[in-house]
Amino acid sequence: MNDHILSDEAFEELRAYIKLKSGIHLAEHKKTLVMSRMMKTLNQLKFTTYDDYLSYLKEDADGDKLNHLIDRISTNHTYFMREEQHFDYLQEVILPELESRESRKDIRIWSAGCSSGEEPYSITMVMHKYFEKSWFMWDAKVLASDISAEILSQARKGVYRKETLENLNNKAKLMYFNRLEKGYEVKPLLKKNVIFKRINLMKRFPFQSKLHVIFCRNVMIYFDAQTKADLIKRFYDQLLPGGYLLIGHSETIDRNIAPFEYVQPSIYRK
């Protein structure tokens, strides 16, 4: 298995390990992609075979090596206000509901699988715009999580290429971002209201309280049917009555798995 040739046996072992540790279902046809994206890593580590690399992965107690692998083989393509209908619904329906019934002025929203941070910052922009002058009265921080420590570090920095802001008007760019020589940086107004935390969705959720809204968009496409079903049940249990789950526009939920009320495509209510 020299020259970084990934044998069928090693690929199956790698797929099984990724599934066990992260829940991600790596399709059989991804073998060539794995080889092309991992070549640089194997060269840097001076491994000549994938057997050596698999042994290296399995010695990893804290998961950092696995997270690096997932970063290399995943497509983290996202931008601000992606699938904009969700943010319209948040502003026009969900926030008015919460404003009318949450006397403690406490809103709990989770961006699960937040990648490089565009989603949770977008959520925070919508909340700030909606509450305006009463914003300071609300405890409305967004919890943003991902399995990758590397991508979370990038999200905390809040620095983005201009292309990721194309869905924002000039007013939003001026209010929420500082212009850099090459791109934009999120202002403290948003940063201080997003809490980034490393969470593996396959493990027990670390919440003491139930949530009003969960965004988990374009994440479950990486899971097989059983893993996705188990996760949806756990999302349902984690939501307060009347809470919302928002998923990617290409995704659906089988209501035999959890008794969510269908609201509109990709929006479900407990």
N, C-alpha and C positions, 0 to 999 in steps of 0.2 A: 504493500500500500504506500509506496514511495511517491514523491512528487505530489503529495497532498491529494491522492486519489481517494475519494470517499466510496468505500465498498458498500454494497447493499446491506450487508450485515451491520456495519458501523452506522450507517444511516438509520436503520431501524432501531438500533440501540440509542442513538441520539434523539430520535423522535419520541421514543418511550420515556427517556429521561426528562425531556422538555415538558411532555404531557404530565408526568408525575409531579414535577416541581412547580409548574406554572399554570397547568390546565390548557395550555395552548396546543391545538391540534395542528401539527405541521404536515401538510398534505404530501402525498407520495411524489407528486410532480415538482416539489420544491428542492429536490436534491441538487440540481445544477445551480440554483440560486444560492444554496448554502455553500457550495464549493467556491463560487465566485466571490461571495461576500466574506468568507472566512479565510481566504488565502492570506491576506495581509496579517491577520491575527496569528495564524500558525507560523508565518515567517518571523514575526516579532518574538514569539515565544520559542522559536527554534525547534518546533516539533516537526518531525518528518512524517508522522502518521496520525490519522484520526484516532487510533487506539490510544496513543499517548495523550491526545487532547481530551478524550473521554475520561481517562484516569485523572487528569488535571481537574476537570469539571467536578468529578465526584468527590474530590478531596476538599471542595469548597464549602466551608461550614456556614459562612454568612450570606452566600448567594450572589456575591458580587460578580463572580466569573460567569454564572448563568445569566445574570442581567446583561452583561456585556454581549453575550451571545445573542440574546433576544433583541437587543438594540441593533446588532449588525444585520439580523435577518428580517426585522420588522420594517414596515413602511410607516413612518411617523409623519404623514402628510396632513397638516391641519392649518387652519387660519382663523382669524377672528370672525365671529358671527357665522361660522360654518353652519349650514342647514338653518338658515335665518328664521324659518317659521317657528322653531322652538323658542327662540328668544322673544319673538312677537307674542307667543302664547304665554310665556313667563310674565311679560309686562302687562298684557291685556286681561289675563284670566287668573293666573296663579297668585301673583302678588296682590291684586285687589282682594282675593279670597283671604289670604293670610293677613292682610292689613285689617280686615274687618273682624277677624276672629281671634287673633293672637294678642291678647291684652298685655302679655308680658313682653311684647315687642322682640320676640326671639324667633329667628328664622334659621332653620338648619338644612343646608343644601350640601350634597356630596357630588363632586365631579369624580367619578370612578373611572380610572384609566385616562387621566388628564393629559398624558403625553407632555408636550413642551409648554403647556400652560395657557394656550389661547382660549380654551373653553372656560376655565374658572375665571379668568380675567374678563371675558365677555359677559359671564353671568353677573359679576360684580358691577360692571358698567351699567347693565340693565337695571339692577337694583338701585344704584346711585341715581340714575336718571329718573326712576319712578318715584323714589321717596324725596328727592331734592332736598328742601330745607329741613325736613324731619329726619334725614338720613342719620344724623348723629344720635338720635334717640333709639335707634334699632341696633340690636346685636345680630348682625346679618353676615357674619363671616362665612366664606365658602371653604369647606374642606376639599382639597384636591389631592388625589392619590394616584400613584402609579407603582408598578413593581420595580421599576428601574431607578436606582439612585442617581445614575448619570443623567437621565432625562429630567429628573426632579431638580437637580442642580441647575440645569439649563433654565427650567421654568422659574426658579426663584430669582435668577438674574433678570428675567423679564426683558431681554434684548431680542429684537426681531427684525428680520428683513422687511423692507417696505412692502414687498408683495403680499405678506401675510395680513396687511392692514387695508387691502383694497376694498373690502366691504364696509369700511368706516368712512363717514363723511369728515370733512375738514374740522368741523366743530369738535367731534369726538377725539380726533387725533390731537388737537390742541389741548383739550381738557385732560386727557388721560395719558399722554405720552410726551416724553422729551425727545427732540430730534437729535440724532447722532450723525456723525459723518457718513456712516453706512448703516442706516436703519433707524430704529426707534427703541426707546427704553420706557417701560411702564413706570408711571409716576408712583410715588409712595401712597397716594390716595387709594390706589388699587392694591398695591403690594401688601399693605398692612391689613387688608381685609380678606386675604387668601392665605390659608394655612396648608402648606404642602407636607404630605406625610407618605412614607413608603408603606404600601399595603399590598399584600398578595391576596387577590380575590378568592383564591382557593382555601385560604385559612379563615379562622373565625374573625368576624368583623370586630374592630376594637372600639365599639361605641357603647356608651352608657345610656344614651337617650335615643329615642327613635327620631326619624327624619321626616321633613316635609317634602323634600324633592330629591330624587336621585337622577343624575345624568349618567348614563352608561352607553355612550354612542360609538358605534363602529369598533367595539371591543369584543363583543361576543361572536363576531364573525370568525375569530381565531379559535373558537372552542368547538368541540364536537357536541352532538345533540344532548347527551346526558349531562355533560359539564354545564352547558348552557341552561338546561332545565333546573339543575340543582341551584345554580346561581340566581335564577329568576325567583325561585321559591324563597331564597334567603333575602333577596331584595324586598319581596313582598312583606316578609316578617319584620324587616328593618324599618318599614315606612309606618308613619302614623295613619290612622283612618283618614281617608280623604287625600292621602299623600300621592304624589305623582312619580311615575317612572318614565323617563324619556330615553328612547333608544335611537339608533341610526335609522335613516329613512329607508335603507335597504333591508332592515331587519323586521321581524314580526315575533309575536308571542302567541303561543298556543294556550288558549285560556283553560285548557284541561290541566295545564301544569300549575297555574296559580290563578285564583279568582279575580284577576284584574278586570276592571271595567274598561272597555275600549272607548277612548275619547275621539281620537282621529289617528290617521296613520302615524305610527311611531310614538304616540302619547297614550299612556295608560294610567288609570287611577285605582287606588285601593278603596 
